């Protein structure tokens, strides 16, 4: 399991609605809407993800 960097939702890569590669990593998404937002500004979401650290959006946790 991983997490969607846009909304923080837990995502199973095998069932992800989409995936994008950025910064040498593959990012998985719960919906095509989140994938589209990420693709428009990936650096913004990767930076927010790194800043979140151990917040609810850490891998294995679900935000909501």
JOQUI-V716294 format. One record per residue. N is the residue number from 1. PHI is phi in degrees with one decimal (* if undefined). Layout:
# JOQUI-V716294
[[N/PHI] [N/PHI]]
This chain:
# JOQUI-V716294
[[1/*] [2/-138.0] [3/-136.8] [4/-79.1] [5/-69.8] [6/-85.3] [7/-109.4] [8/85.0] [9/-69.0] [10/-68.9] [11/-131.6] [12/-87.1] [13/-52.6] [14/-69.8] [15/-119.4] [16/-62.7] [17/-75.4] [18/-171.7] [19/-150.0] [20/-137.0] [21/-106.6] [22/-153.4] [23/62.0] [24/77.9] [25/-122.3] [26/-99.8] [27/-110.9] [28/-110.6] [29/-129.5] [30/-77.0] [31/-148.5] [32/-68.4] [33/-63.1] [34/-65.8] [35/-62.0] [36/-63.1] [37/-61.8] [38/-61.7] [39/-61.2] [40/-75.8] [41/-155.1] [42/-59.3] [43/-60.0] [44/-62.4] [45/-75.1] [46/-67.9] [47/-64.3] [48/-63.1] [49/-64.1] [50/-65.5] [51/-69.0] [52/-68.3] [53/52.4] [54/-100.2] [55/-70.4] [56/-61.6] [57/-93.0] [58/-73.5] [59/-53.7] [60/88.1] [61/-116.6] [62/-117.1] [63/-85.9] [64/161.8]]
